[in-house]
Amino acid sequence: MDLITVILIAVSLSMDAFSLSLAYGTLGLSKQNIYLLSIIVGIYHFFMPLIGMYIGYWLLKIIPISPDIIVLVVLSIIGIQMILSSFQENREVKMMNLIELLLFGLAVSIDSFSVGLGLRTIYAIPVVCSIIFMCSSFLFTYLGLKLGKTINNKLGKTATLLGGIMLILIGIFYLF
């Protein structure tokens, strides 16, 4: 396949990161967390397809669980935390810890792992695909987080509540 196809796949993979970042951005994250989370998602989108290409087939045979179920669980946990935080009287924006950042990055990158299973058939040089996936997902994650933060500034706790609900619904959507 040609490079344009790879770019279209990268944008498709990034839409997931964008929609989830939009919801998570309603937490009013700091500039540092926005950049860090965007970088983490980009790094995941670089490595996950390569890992999928090399060991994905065997891993799914050893662990008979659907990646969609993993996404549902991770997004539901994050969504429930967001919903609960929207009901707190004194809401202060705190820096996300590294585990939260890594879990979010993993949740939005699971689909790139499955794309990795057929990566060699997509483009002759898999590393080029991964670099394109990384750049695209970084950009869309950053834009989603920034837009979510803007929405949060205008709607406050309601935006966080809606963002949490959206994360849970997106997680449920993965099952279908």
Rosetta silent file (secondary structure, phi, psi, omega in degrees, C-alpha in Angstrom):
SEQUENCE: MDLITVILIAVSLSMDAFSLSLAYGTLGLSKQNIYLLSIIVGIYHFFMPLIGMYIGYWLLKIIPISPDIIVLVVLSIIGIQMILSSFQENREVKMMNLIELLLFGLAVSIDSFSVGLGLRTIYAIPVVCSIIFMCSSFLFTYLGLKLGKTINNKLGKTATLLGGIMLILIGIFYLF
SCORE:     score description
SCORE:     0.000 S_00000001
   1 L     0.000  159.209 -176.772    0.000    0.000    0.000 S_00000001
   2 L   -91.079  174.282 -175.736    1.095    3.540   -0.514 S_00000001
   3 H   -64.765  -32.557  179.049    1.962    6.253    1.978 S_00000001
   4 H   -63.536  -38.475  177.138   -1.419    7.968    1.642 S_00000001
   5 H   -63.532  -41.773  178.260   -3.095    4.791    2.885 S_00000001
   6 H   -61.446  -42.320  179.348   -0.746    4.708    5.870 S_00000001
   7 H   -64.568  -40.978  177.910   -1.630    8.339    6.669 S_00000001
   8 H   -63.436  -39.858  176.639   -5.353    7.565    6.444 S_00000001
   9 H   -64.662  -41.376  179.111   -4.905    4.634    8.829 S_00000001
  10 H   -61.006  -43.278  178.751   -2.929    6.886   11.184 S_00000001
  11 H   -65.397  -40.480  178.148   -5.718    9.475   11.191 S_00000001
  12 H   -61.358  -45.588  177.358   -8.289    6.740   11.804 S_00000001
  13 H   -62.991  -34.082 -177.157   -6.300    5.430   14.764 S_00000001
  14 H   -74.962  -22.281  179.246   -5.909    8.987   16.044 S_00000001
  15 H   -61.946  -36.741  176.691   -9.659    9.672   16.036 S_00000001
  16 H   -62.263  -49.134  178.751   -9.993    7.342   18.994 S_00000001
  17 H   -60.952  -39.214 -179.929   -7.267    9.229   20.855 S_00000001
  18 H   -63.437  -49.197 -176.326   -8.906   12.531   19.910 S_00000001
  19 H   -64.460  -40.249  178.647  -12.366   11.596   21.181 S_00000001
  20 H   -70.628  -36.182  177.790  -11.029   10.226   24.459 S_00000001
  21 H   -66.813  -35.267  177.232   -8.719   13.205   24.894 S_00000001
  22 H   -59.346  -45.429  178.967  -11.648   15.517   24.356 S_00000001
  23 H   -68.007  -45.342 -176.802  -13.434   13.858   27.277 S_00000001
  24 H   -70.426  -29.024  178.938  -10.338   13.673   29.489 S_00000001
  25 H   -64.947  -18.136  178.575   -9.400   17.273   28.681 S_00000001
  26 H   -67.949   -9.832  176.591  -12.506   18.407   30.560 S_00000001
  27 H   -73.463   -7.032  179.819  -10.549   17.771   33.762 S_00000001
  28 L    69.639   47.014 -176.537   -8.735   21.048   33.097 S_00000001
  29 L   -62.635  153.482  176.492   -5.287   19.476   32.926 S_00000001
  30 L   -70.738  161.678  177.556   -2.171   21.553   33.305 S_00000001
  31 H   -56.798  -41.341 -179.865   -0.105   22.487   30.261 S_00000001
  32 H   -61.224  -44.790  179.400    2.581   20.075   31.428 S_00000001
  33 H   -67.423  -34.326  178.082    0.093   17.182   31.649 S_00000001
  34 H   -63.114  -47.431  178.679   -1.346   17.999   28.225 S_00000001
  35 H   -65.359  -45.774 -177.740    2.100   17.807   26.639 S_00000001
  36 H   -62.480  -44.769  179.666    3.141   14.762   28.652 S_00000001
  37 H   -64.871  -39.456  177.587   -0.059   12.861   27.873 S_00000001
  38 H   -63.278  -41.413  178.573    0.212   13.719   24.168 S_00000001
  39 H   -65.823  -43.832  179.813    3.804   12.476   24.125 S_00000001
  40 H   -60.938  -45.009  179.027    2.877    9.262   25.968 S_00000001
  41 H   -62.390  -41.035  177.546    0.050    8.533   23.508 S_00000001
  42 H   -61.353  -43.632  179.543    2.434    9.214   20.610 S_00000001
  43 H   -64.155  -44.359  176.281    5.046    6.863   22.047 S_00000001
  44 H   -57.840  -43.003 -178.739    2.440    4.138   22.582 S_00000001
  45 H   -70.347  -15.692  173.041    1.283    4.563   18.974 S_00000001
  46 H   -79.642  -49.320 -172.738    4.863    4.095   17.848 S_00000001
  47 H   -82.549  -34.669 -174.795    5.547    0.904   19.789 S_00000001
  48 H   -59.194  -44.465  178.044    2.156   -0.814   19.910 S_00000001
  49 H   -63.986  -36.371  179.276    1.946   -1.593   16.165 S_00000001
  50 H   -68.027  -41.739  176.246    5.501   -2.928   16.199 S_00000001
  51 H   -63.232  -43.518  178.111    4.797   -5.079   19.229 S_00000001
  52 H   -58.510  -38.916 -179.038    1.587   -6.239   17.577 S_00000001
  53 H   -65.903  -43.148 -173.055    3.537   -7.155   14.492 S_00000001
  54 H   -84.860  -41.150 -174.353    6.158   -9.195   16.334 S_00000001
  55 H  -127.909   -3.178 -175.041    4.328  -10.868   19.208 S_00000001
  56 H   -56.535  -45.653 -178.078    0.646   -9.954   18.982 S_00000001
  57 H   -58.058  -46.084 -177.328   -0.492  -13.118   17.341 S_00000001
  58 H   -72.702  -36.388 -179.428    1.137  -15.320   19.979 S_00000001
  59 H   -63.336  -42.785  179.723    0.118  -13.130   22.896 S_00000001
  60 H   -69.333  -23.089  174.788   -3.568  -13.308   22.001 S_00000001
  61 H   -75.096  -37.347 -179.028   -3.275  -17.102   21.795 S_00000001
  62 H   -74.285  -44.423 -178.841   -1.733  -17.288   25.287 S_00000001
  63 L  -109.538   98.402 -175.483   -4.119  -14.771   26.891 S_00000001
  64 L   -79.935   63.178  177.071   -7.591  -15.400   25.470 S_00000001
  65 L  -128.285  140.320 -179.605   -9.034  -11.971   26.268 S_00000001
  66 L   -74.126  134.439  175.330  -10.297   -9.433   23.796 S_00000001
  67 H   -58.218  -26.730  179.211   -8.379   -6.133   23.717 S_00000001
  68 H   -64.626  -34.868  178.029  -11.809   -4.477   23.605 S_00000001
  69 H   -67.580  -39.939  177.603  -12.584   -5.771   27.105 S_00000001
  70 H   -61.026  -44.559  179.202   -9.323   -4.288   28.386 S_00000001
  71 H   -61.314  -45.097  179.252  -10.254   -0.927   26.858 S_00000001
  72 H   -56.448  -47.877 -177.480  -13.735   -1.107   28.432 S_00000001
  73 H   -63.826  -48.448 -178.128  -12.301   -1.749   31.909 S_00000001
  74 H   -62.478  -47.544 -178.640   -9.635    0.971   31.708 S_00000001
  75 H   -66.702  -35.735  178.666  -12.011    3.601   30.291 S_00000001
  76 H   -65.388  -41.882  178.379  -14.727    2.719   32.790 S_00000001
  77 H   -62.339  -47.260  179.067  -12.348    3.155   35.717 S_00000001
  78 H   -63.315  -43.538  179.976  -11.170    6.531   34.400 S_00000001
  79 H   -61.510  -44.347  179.219  -14.772    7.556   33.599 S_00000001
  80 H   -62.623  -41.253  177.044  -16.052    6.624   37.063 S_00000001
  81 H   -60.785  -40.991  179.454  -13.219    8.622   38.656 S_00000001
  82 H   -65.685  -43.931  179.957  -14.181   11.624   36.510 S_00000001
  83 H   -61.640  -46.360  179.190  -17.875   11.315   37.393 S_00000001
  84 H   -61.607  -39.775 -179.355  -17.099   11.078   41.111 S_00000001
  85 H   -68.693  -24.429  179.129  -14.768   14.079   40.922 S_00000001
  86 H   -70.228  -20.295  179.779  -17.525   16.146   39.268 S_00000001
  87 L   -93.297   -4.860  178.250  -19.593   15.815   42.481 S_00000001
  88 L   -70.371  137.435 -177.333  -16.804   16.996   44.775 S_00000001
  89 L   -67.594  -48.776 -177.520  -17.572   20.367   46.300 S_00000001
  90 L  -105.022   93.736 -174.271  -14.035   21.700   46.234 S_00000001
  91 L   -95.204  114.087  175.628  -12.599   20.633   42.926 S_00000001
  92 L  -113.868  140.941 -179.420   -8.945   21.334   42.479 S_00000001
  93 L   -81.605  120.185 -179.794   -7.049   20.407   39.372 S_00000001
  94 L  -111.053  158.594  176.759   -4.203   18.152   40.346 S_00000001
  95 L   -70.964  132.049  177.808   -1.364   16.841   38.299 S_00000001
  96 L   -67.177  144.286  177.110   -2.151   13.385   36.991 S_00000001
  97 L   -83.131  167.320 -174.263    0.176   10.723   38.236 S_00000001
  98 H   -61.449  -36.509 -179.751    2.288    8.670   35.886 S_00000001
  99 H   -64.225  -42.127  177.494    0.120    5.564   36.227 S_00000001
 100 H   -62.346  -41.706  178.818   -2.996    7.501   35.122 S_00000001
 101 H   -63.617  -44.597 -179.058   -1.096    8.911   32.154 S_00000001
 102 H   -67.540  -38.597  177.811    0.213    5.492   31.139 S_00000001
 103 H   -65.144  -41.456  177.511   -3.211    3.842   31.504 S_00000001
 104 H   -61.971  -47.640  178.873   -4.818    6.502   29.338 S_00000001
 105 H   -57.940  -41.475  178.426   -2.077    6.087   26.718 S_00000001
 106 H   -64.775  -44.277 -177.117   -2.565    2.330   26.759 S_00000001
 107 H   -59.913  -40.220 -177.925   -6.341    2.612   26.448 S_00000001
 108 H   -86.081   -2.828 -177.427   -6.178    4.752   23.321 S_00000001
 109 H  -109.620   -4.023 -178.733   -3.377    2.673   21.785 S_00000001
 110 H   -57.944  -38.991 -178.054   -4.845   -0.826   21.977 S_00000001
 111 H   -65.921  -30.714  177.889   -6.266   -0.482   18.479 S_00000001
 112 H   -71.313  -24.850  174.144   -2.823    0.292   17.055 S_00000001
 113 H   -63.129  -46.656 -178.990   -1.634   -2.978   18.574 S_00000001
 114 H   -68.402  -32.426  174.834   -4.177   -4.888   16.509 S_00000001
 115 H   -62.753  -32.291  179.833   -3.230   -2.901   13.391 S_00000001
 116 H   -60.758  -26.081  179.621    0.299   -4.142   14.036 S_00000001
 117 L   -59.240  -32.778  179.752   -0.795   -7.699   13.320 S_00000001
 118 L  -113.284   22.355 -173.611   -1.045   -6.786    9.639 S_00000001
 119 H   -59.355  -40.417 -178.946    1.554   -4.026    9.613 S_00000001
 120 H   -65.762  -26.362  178.016    3.856   -5.646    7.069 S_00000001
 121 H   -82.617  -17.434  179.301    0.993   -5.893    4.611 S_00000001
 122 H   -76.549  -45.288 -176.268    0.143   -2.217    5.086 S_00000001
 123 L  -154.358  146.466 -173.943    3.559   -0.844    4.142 S_00000001
 124 L   -64.753  -28.082 -177.841    6.928   -2.390    3.359 S_00000001
 125 L  -115.802   95.053 -175.188    8.742   -0.495    6.130 S_00000001
 126 H   -57.127  -33.067 -179.330    6.824   -0.934    9.408 S_00000001
 127 H   -64.064  -34.234  176.694    8.908    1.657   11.285 S_00000001
 128 H   -63.220  -43.308  176.774    7.725    4.341    8.836 S_00000001
 129 H   -58.340  -46.896 -178.023    4.131    3.383    9.653 S_00000001
 130 H   -63.283  -38.065  177.976    4.844    3.627   13.371 S_00000001
 131 H   -64.860  -42.128  178.429    6.440    7.069   13.012 S_00000001
 132 H   -65.905  -42.787  177.593    3.405    8.325   11.099 S_00000001
 133 H   -60.335  -42.249 -178.349    1.050    6.768   13.676 S_00000001
 134 H   -62.655  -49.450 -178.258    3.049    8.417   16.473 S_00000001
 135 H   -63.227  -43.380 -179.309    2.979   11.920   14.948 S_00000001
 136 H   -64.544  -46.559 -177.848   -0.705   11.715   14.105 S_00000001
 137 H   -67.947  -36.085  175.433   -1.768   10.440   17.525 S_00000001
 138 H   -58.610  -50.085 -176.726    0.361   13.073   19.309 S_00000001
 139 H   -62.459  -47.813 -177.878   -1.298   15.852   17.307 S_00000001
 140 H   -69.183  -34.662  176.702   -4.867   14.577   17.731 S_00000001
 141 H   -65.395  -46.219  179.258   -4.386   13.883   21.451 S_00000001
 142 H   -58.709  -48.052 -179.352   -3.005   17.381   21.996 S_00000001
 143 H   -63.248  -41.300  178.228   -5.870   18.987   20.069 S_00000001
 144 H   -63.640  -43.076  179.447   -8.481   16.913   21.946 S_00000001
 145 H   -65.127  -41.686  179.795   -7.027   17.780   25.352 S_00000001
 146 H   -65.661  -44.958  179.130   -6.849   21.496   24.519 S_00000001
 147 H   -64.881  -40.929  176.558  -10.405   21.565   23.181 S_00000001
 148 H   -61.313  -38.450  178.487  -11.628   19.600   26.221 S_00000001
 149 H   -65.868  -39.080  177.654   -9.928   22.109   28.509 S_00000001
 150 H   -63.089  -43.769  177.945  -11.682   24.973   26.711 S_00000001
 151 H   -61.468  -41.336  179.485  -15.018   23.225   27.154 S_00000001
 152 H   -61.957  -41.052 -179.807  -14.202   22.711   30.852 S_00000001
 153 H   -62.664  -29.574 -178.715  -13.476   26.413   31.327 S_00000001
 154 H   -89.068  -33.789 -173.488  -16.932   27.228   29.956 S_00000001
 155 H  -112.734  -13.800  175.990  -18.992   24.417   31.535 S_00000001
 156 L    61.785 -130.467 -174.677  -17.004   23.421   34.665 S_00000001
 157 H   -60.523  -32.842  179.162  -18.244   20.381   36.623 S_00000001
 158 H   -61.411  -39.278  179.075  -20.880   19.559   34.004 S_00000001
 159 H   -64.370  -39.745  178.925  -18.133   19.082   31.416 S_00000001
 160 H   -66.504  -42.768  177.272  -16.277   16.669   33.717 S_00000001
 161 H   -60.276  -48.411  179.003  -19.462   14.695   34.385 S_00000001
 162 H   -63.647  -38.111  177.900  -20.231   14.492   30.655 S_00000001
 163 H   -62.897  -41.934  177.783  -16.593   13.572   29.913 S_00000001
 164 H   -63.805  -43.779  177.931  -16.739   10.685   32.404 S_00000001
 165 H   -62.176  -41.341 -179.750  -19.994    9.432   30.932 S_00000001
 166 H   -62.620  -41.235  179.044  -18.508    9.710   27.440 S_00000001
 167 H   -61.511  -44.092  179.665  -15.466    7.619   28.427 S_00000001
 168 H   -63.927  -43.711  179.213  -17.667    4.857   29.819 S_00000001
 169 H   -63.289  -39.545  177.641  -19.888    4.891   26.703 S_00000001
 170 H   -64.899  -39.895  176.152  -16.860    4.736   24.415 S_00000001
 171 H   -60.396  -42.586  177.807  -15.572    1.786   26.463 S_00000001
 172 H   -65.323  -38.731  178.605  -18.925    0.028   26.040 S_00000001
 173 H   -58.247  -32.501  179.525  -18.854    0.838   22.328 S_00000001
 174 L   -61.234  -25.924 -178.657  -15.601   -1.135   22.047 S_00000001
 175 L   -74.509  -17.313 -176.407  -17.497   -4.309   22.883 S_00000001
 176 L  -111.385    0.000    0.000  -19.681   -3.984   19.783 S_00000001
